[in-house]
Amino acid sequence: MAPEREEDEGRIEGKNPVIEALKAGRRIDKLYIAKGDKDKTLAFIAAKARACGAVISETDRKKLDSMSVTHAHQGVIAVAAVKDYVTPEAILAAAEEKGEKPFIVICDDISDPHNLGAIIRTAEAAGAHGVIIPKHRSAGITAVVEKTSAGAVEHLPVARVANLAAAVKALKDKGVWIFGTDAEGDRALWQADLRDAAAIVIGSEGKGMSRLMKESCDFLLSIPMRGRVNSLNASAAAAVVMYEAVRQRMSR
């Protein structure tokens, strides 16, 4: 797969991601759709996009294949307005508006767009109020992230910050507890109280959390490993921790 570029951030590929973008009111400027395809879902997408003012271009599948960065376009590629990032403060405001304790996921240098997309998908499903990512050394909201999230990125606020440590400090000042995930954590996941205002930090795929981020956390949590493999993929670890938070919050 060719690496994604910053200019690819307005591209959306695949049926579900494009449908969710249309549902969310994302502006789509142009829609490339497989020429001669009789798929009813593609016809629905084309009609919906046309009604929203998008230019529709029926395109040969070989051309779509050459345009695709996900290699899983399913006959549709949209060129849309770049996804707007929010601020961490907006995520806190969204939680307050719902009358809920903030539940935030922080990605510490997640560079694999598949992992970021999977984390966003799980975060949206788990009812998180938002995801925070760093501006540098991290995947952004690109076509692969859109596709892997199955369109969840259209419904979950994502903040992109220049200084992740400073953003964490600001959250702490607002009363949010910071929980890092680390194999050498000082307590098992099940021993943590995730019912209050909480932000869960997920470390990078190779090295885990940075030293500065570890030092910024209030608690370091380990996921008990019972088998011979001693670690989980970043998105899998994120899912385990998020749904422990869901379990605790639903049992209040």
C-alpha positions as CSV (number, residue, x, y, z in Angstrom):
1,M,0.0,0.0,0.0
2,A,1.3,3.4,-0.9
3,P,1.9,5.8,2.0
4,E,-0.7,8.4,2.6
5,R,0.1,12.0,2.2
6,E,-1.3,15.0,3.9
7,E,-3.2,15.9,0.8
8,D,-5.1,12.6,1.0
9,E,-6.8,13.7,4.2
10,G,-9.9,14.8,2.4
11,R,-10.3,11.4,0.6
12,I,-12.9,8.9,1.7
13,E,-13.1,5.4,0.3
14,G,-15.6,2.6,0.7
15,K,-19.4,2.4,1.0
16,N,-19.8,2.7,4.8
17,P,-17.3,5.6,5.3
18,V,-18.9,7.6,2.4
19,I,-22.4,7.0,3.7
20,E,-21.5,8.0,7.2
21,A,-19.8,11.2,5.9
22,L,-23.0,12.1,4.0
23,K,-25.1,11.4,7.1
24,A,-22.8,13.6,9.2
25,G,-23.2,16.5,6.7
26,R,-19.5,16.4,5.5
27,R,-19.2,18.5,2.3
28,I,-18.3,16.2,-0.6
29,D,-17.0,18.0,-3.7
30,K,-16.7,15.1,-6.0
31,L,-17.7,11.5,-6.0
32,Y,-16.0,8.9,-8.2
33,I,-18.2,5.9,-8.7
34,A,-17.7,2.6,-10.6
35,K,-19.0,2.9,-14.1
36,G,-21.8,0.5,-15.0
37,D,-22.1,-1.0,-11.5
38,K,-25.7,-1.9,-10.7
39,D,-25.1,-2.1,-6.9
40,K,-28.1,-0.5,-5.1
41,T,-25.9,0.9,-2.3
42,L,-23.7,2.7,-4.9
43,A,-26.8,4.1,-6.6
44,F,-28.0,5.4,-3.2
45,I,-24.7,7.0,-2.4
46,A,-24.6,8.7,-5.8
47,A,-28.1,10.1,-5.5
48,K,-27.5,11.3,-1.9
49,A,-24.2,13.0,-2.9
50,R,-25.8,14.6,-6.0
51,A,-28.6,16.0,-3.8
52,C,-25.9,17.5,-1.6
53,G,-24.3,19.3,-4.6
54,A,-21.4,16.9,-5.3
55,V,-20.1,16.4,-8.8
56,I,-20.6,12.7,-9.8
57,S,-18.0,11.1,-12.1
58,E,-18.7,7.5,-13.3
59,T,-15.2,6.0,-13.5
60,D,-13.7,2.8,-14.8
61,R,-12.8,0.4,-12.0
62,K,-9.2,0.3,-13.2
63,K,-9.0,4.0,-12.7
64,L,-10.5,3.7,-9.3
65,D,-8.0,1.0,-8.4
66,S,-5.1,3.3,-9.4
67,M,-6.6,6.2,-7.4
68,S,-7.2,4.2,-4.3
69,V,-4.9,4.3,-1.3
70,T,-6.8,1.8,0.7
71,H,-7.1,-0.8,-2.1
72,A,-10.6,-1.4,-0.7
73,H,-12.7,1.3,-2.4
74,Q,-15.7,-0.9,-3.1
75,G,-16.5,1.1,-6.2
76,V,-16.7,4.6,-4.6
77,I,-14.1,7.3,-3.7
78,A,-15.2,10.7,-2.4
79,V,-13.1,13.9,-2.4
80,A,-14.4,15.8,0.6
81,A,-13.6,18.8,2.7
82,V,-10.8,17.9,5.1
83,K,-12.2,16.6,8.4
84,D,-12.2,19.4,11.0
85,Y,-10.3,18.7,14.1
86,V,-11.6,20.1,17.4
87,T,-9.9,21.2,20.6
88,P,-9.6,19.2,23.8
89,E,-11.8,21.8,25.4
90,A,-14.6,21.0,22.9
91,I,-14.4,17.4,23.9
92,L,-14.8,18.3,27.5
93,A,-17.8,20.5,26.6
94,A,-19.4,17.7,24.7
95,A,-19.3,15.5,27.8
96,E,-20.7,18.3,29.9
97,E,-23.5,18.8,27.4
98,K,-24.5,15.2,27.8
99,G,-24.3,15.4,31.6
100,E,-21.6,12.7,31.6
101,K,-18.1,12.4,33.2
102,P,-15.5,12.9,30.4
103,F,-14.3,9.7,28.8
104,I,-11.3,10.5,26.5
105,V,-8.8,8.4,24.5
106,I,-5.3,9.8,24.0
107,C,-3.1,8.3,21.3
108,D,0.6,8.7,22.0
109,D,2.3,8.6,18.6
110,I,0.1,6.0,16.9
111,S,1.6,6.0,13.5
112,D,-0.3,3.1,11.8
113,P,-3.5,4.5,10.3
114,H,-5.1,1.1,10.6
115,N,-4.6,1.1,14.4
116,L,-5.8,4.7,14.7
117,G,-8.9,3.9,12.7
118,A,-9.6,0.8,14.8
119,I,-9.2,2.8,18.0
120,I,-11.5,5.5,16.8
121,R,-14.1,2.9,15.8
122,T,-14.0,1.3,19.2
123,A,-14.0,4.7,21.0
124,E,-17.1,5.8,19.2
125,A,-18.8,2.4,19.9
126,A,-17.8,2.6,23.6
127,G,-19.3,6.1,24.0
128,A,-16.1,8.0,24.4
129,H,-16.4,11.8,24.0
130,G,-13.4,12.2,21.9
131,V,-9.9,11.2,20.8
132,I,-6.8,13.3,21.1
133,I,-3.8,12.8,18.8
134,P,-0.5,14.7,18.4
135,K,0.2,16.7,15.4
136,H,3.6,15.2,14.8
137,R,4.7,11.5,14.6
138,S,1.1,10.4,14.4
139,A,-1.3,9.3,11.7
140,G,-3.9,11.9,10.9
141,I,-7.5,11.5,9.6
142,T,-6.7,10.0,6.2
143,A,-8.5,7.6,3.8
144,V,-7.2,4.5,5.5
145,V,-8.3,5.8,9.0
146,E,-11.7,6.7,7.6
147,K,-12.0,3.2,6.0
148,T,-10.7,1.3,9.1
149,S,-13.0,3.3,11.4
150,A,-16.0,2.2,9.2
151,G,-17.2,5.9,9.2
152,A,-17.0,6.3,13.0
153,V,-14.6,9.2,12.6
154,E,-17.5,11.2,11.2
155,H,-19.3,11.0,14.6
156,L,-16.5,11.2,17.1
157,P,-14.6,14.5,17.8
158,V,-10.9,14.2,17.2
159,A,-8.5,16.8,18.6
160,R,-5.0,17.2,17.1
161,V,-2.6,19.0,19.4
162,A,1.0,20.4,18.9
163,N,2.0,19.4,22.5
164,L,0.5,16.3,23.9
165,A,2.0,16.6,27.3
166,A,0.6,20.2,27.6
167,A,-2.8,18.9,26.6
168,V,-2.6,16.2,29.2
169,K,-1.7,18.8,31.9
170,A,-4.6,20.9,30.9
171,L,-7.0,17.9,31.2
172,K,-5.6,17.2,34.7
173,D,-6.2,20.8,35.7
174,K,-9.8,20.3,34.7
175,G,-10.1,17.3,37.0
176,V,-9.6,14.5,34.5
177,W,-7.6,11.5,35.7
178,I,-5.0,10.2,33.3
179,F,-4.6,6.4,32.9
180,G,-1.7,5.1,30.9
181,T,-1.4,1.6,29.6
182,D,1.9,-0.1,30.2
183,A,3.2,-3.7,30.6
184,E,5.0,-2.6,33.8
185,G,2.0,-0.7,35.2
186,D,1.7,-0.4,39.0
187,R,-1.8,-1.9,39.0
188,A,-3.9,-4.3,37.0
189,L,-6.6,-2.9,34.7
190,W,-9.4,-4.4,36.9
191,Q,-8.1,-2.5,39.9
192,A,-8.5,0.9,38.4
193,D,-11.6,3.1,39.0
194,L,-12.6,4.4,35.5
195,R,-16.0,5.7,36.5
196,D,-14.9,9.3,37.1
197,A,-13.6,11.8,34.5
198,A,-10.9,9.7,32.8
199,A,-8.5,9.8,29.8
200,I,-6.9,6.6,28.7
201,V,-3.5,6.9,27.0
202,I,-2.6,4.3,24.4
203,G,1.1,4.1,23.5
204,S,2.7,3.7,20.1
205,E,2.9,0.3,18.3
206,G,6.5,-0.4,18.9
207,K,7.7,1.5,22.0
208,G,4.6,2.1,24.0
209,M,4.2,5.4,25.8
210,S,6.9,7.9,25.8
211,R,8.8,8.6,29.0
212,L,7.3,12.0,29.3
213,M,3.8,10.7,28.8
214,K,4.4,8.0,31.5
215,E,5.5,10.6,33.9
216,S,2.3,12.7,33.1
217,C,0.0,9.8,34.0
218,D,-1.8,9.5,37.4
219,F,-1.9,5.7,37.1
220,L,-0.2,3.1,34.9
221,L,-2.4,0.1,34.1
222,S,-1.3,-3.3,33.0
223,I,-3.5,-5.7,31.1
224,P,-3.1,-9.2,32.7
225,M,-1.5,-11.6,30.1
226,R,-2.2,-15.3,30.6
227,G,-0.7,-16.7,27.5
228,R,2.9,-16.8,26.1
229,V,2.5,-13.6,24.1
230,N,3.4,-10.7,26.4
231,S,1.7,-7.8,24.6
232,L,-1.4,-6.8,22.5
233,N,-1.7,-4.8,19.4
234,A,-2.3,-1.1,20.3
235,S,-5.9,-1.1,19.0
236,A,-6.7,-4.4,20.8
237,A,-5.2,-3.0,24.1
238,A,-7.3,0.1,23.6
239,A,-10.5,-1.9,23.2
240,V,-9.8,-4.0,26.3
241,V,-9.3,-0.8,28.4
242,M,-12.2,1.1,26.9
243,Y,-14.7,-1.7,27.5
244,E,-13.6,-2.1,31.1
245,A,-14.4,1.6,31.5
246,V,-17.8,0.9,29.8
247,R,-18.5,-2.0,32.2
248,Q,-17.7,0.1,35.2
249,R,-19.7,3.1,34.1
250,M,-22.8,1.0,33.3
251,S,-22.7,-0.7,36.7
252,R,-22.8,2.6,38.7
